[in-house]
């Protein structure tokens, strides 16, 4: 696995993909969220966030967090592409 905190998130963990512009959320798994994110256009990717059901540890932070930022969702999408090819 990689050094990214997202590498420890299991594909079947429940999660919700949201965007900051108020479109309907996608409720599913981390895999579902990564797959949908991969199809987004650049502007939509910038607005996307994933709400986790289990927080993850962040290097340099004292607390774990519940939200994945766009660059972290991109890491998941890259991981999914790598694992499926």
N, C-alpha and C positions, 0 to 999 in steps of 0.2 A: 504494500500500500504506500501511498504518498504521505508527505508531511502535512497535507491540507487537513484541517479539521473535518471537512466534508467527506473525506475518505472513510471515516468511521461510521457514517450514517448508513444503516441498512436500507436496501432498495424498497423493502416492504413496510418501512415505517410510515404511518399515516402523516399526512402533511396537507397544507393548503397553499396553493399558488394564488397570490393576489397581485393587483397592480395599484399604483397610487392614483390612477385616474378614475377608479370606481367601477371598472367592469366587473362582471360576475366572477366570483372566485372559482377555482378548480379544487375540489376536495377529492383527494385520492391518496396515492403513495408518493414517496420521494421520486420513484421511477416515473410516475405519471407527470409529476411537476417538471422533471428534467426533460422529458420528451416534449411537452408542450412548450417549454421555454426555448428549446432548440428550434422550434418553428416560428418564433416571434421575430418580427422585424427589429432593427436596432433601437428605435424609439421605445417600443414596447418592452424590450429587454431592460432598458434603463429604468423603467417604472416598476419592474417586477420585484416581488419579495416572496419568500416562502416562510410561512409560519410552521414551526415544528411542534410536534407533540412531546418531544424530549429535547431539552436544551443541550447545546454543545459547548465544550470548553474552548476558550479563545486564548491564544498565546498573548501574554502581557496583560490579561484582564483577570480580576479577582473572581468575577462571577461568570457563569455560563449564560448564553443568550438563546432566545427563542426564535430569532428572525435571521434568515439568510439574505445577504445582500446580492445584487446582480452578479458581481464577480465570483461569488461562491456558487451561485446557481449555474454559472458558466462552467465551473469546475466539475459540477455534477454532470452536466450535459457532455463535457469532454470525457469524463469517466465512463459514461454510458456508451458513447461512440466507441471508445477503446475496447470495452468489454464485449460489445456485440459484433465486433469485426475481427 
